[in-house]
Amino acid sequence: MEPDKYNPANTRVLLALSSMQMPYGKYKGRILCDLPEPYLAWMSRKGFPQGELGFLLSSLHEIKVNGLEYLLKPLKNKKPPE
């Protein structure tokens, strides 16, 4: 069976990364996808926070390390579906 080419869960993650603001720290208020890769690498070494934010930051780190940031550009500032 061929896997689904469209997965709404993946789309929600990408939309959240391109619209959600960092809630605390040095980059408070910055859109997650605009966080610099060195900051995400540092956070990866120290440990990502628990919960949704940690999952999103970990996902963003993988996106940036693998050069996939172009996936987020068309989605920037669009609201994720509820």
N, C-alpha and C positions, 0 to 999 in steps of 0.2 A: 504494500500500500504506500502510495506517495504521501510524504508529510505535507501538512498544510503550508502553503506558501505565505499565507497571511495569518499572523497570530496577533490578535488584539492585545494580549498581555505585553508582547514586545513593543507594540506601538505605544501603549500607555507609559512604559518605562522611558522610551525615547522622548515622548512629550513631556513627562515630568522632568527629565534631565534638562530639557531646553526651556523650561518655564519656571521651575521651582527655585526659590532663593535659598542661599546658605543661611541657616538660622542663627549661627553664632561664630565666634572666633575672628581671626584676622580678616577673613573675606565675607563677613556678615553682610547680607543684602545683595551679594553678587549671585547672578544666575549660575546654577551648578555647572552648566556646560562651559562657562567662562572661567572656571577655576583653573589655575595653572597646573600643568602636569607635575612639576616638582613638588607642589603641595600635596597632590594626590599620592605621589610616590612616598612622601614622608608619612602621610596618614596610613598608607598601606603597611609600612614598617612598624608604626606604632600601634596599629589596630583600628579598623573602622568602627564607628559607633554601632550600637545595636539597632535593630529595627529597619524600617523603610529607608531612612536616611543612609544608614550604613550600606544597605544593598545598592542604593542608587550611586553612592560615591564609589563603591567597589566596581560597579558596572561602568561608570564613567572612566575610572582608572584603566580598565581593560580596553575601552573604546579608544582612549588617547594613546595608550602604549602601542596599540595595533594600527594607528593611523586611520581610524574610522570616523573622525570628527565630522567629515562631510555628511554623515547620516543625520546629524543634528541641525545643521544650518538651515535647511528648509522648514524645520519645525519650530525654530526659535520664536518665543513669545506667543505660541498658540497654547490654548488651555487644554489640559488633559481631560478626556471624558470622565464623567463621574460614575 
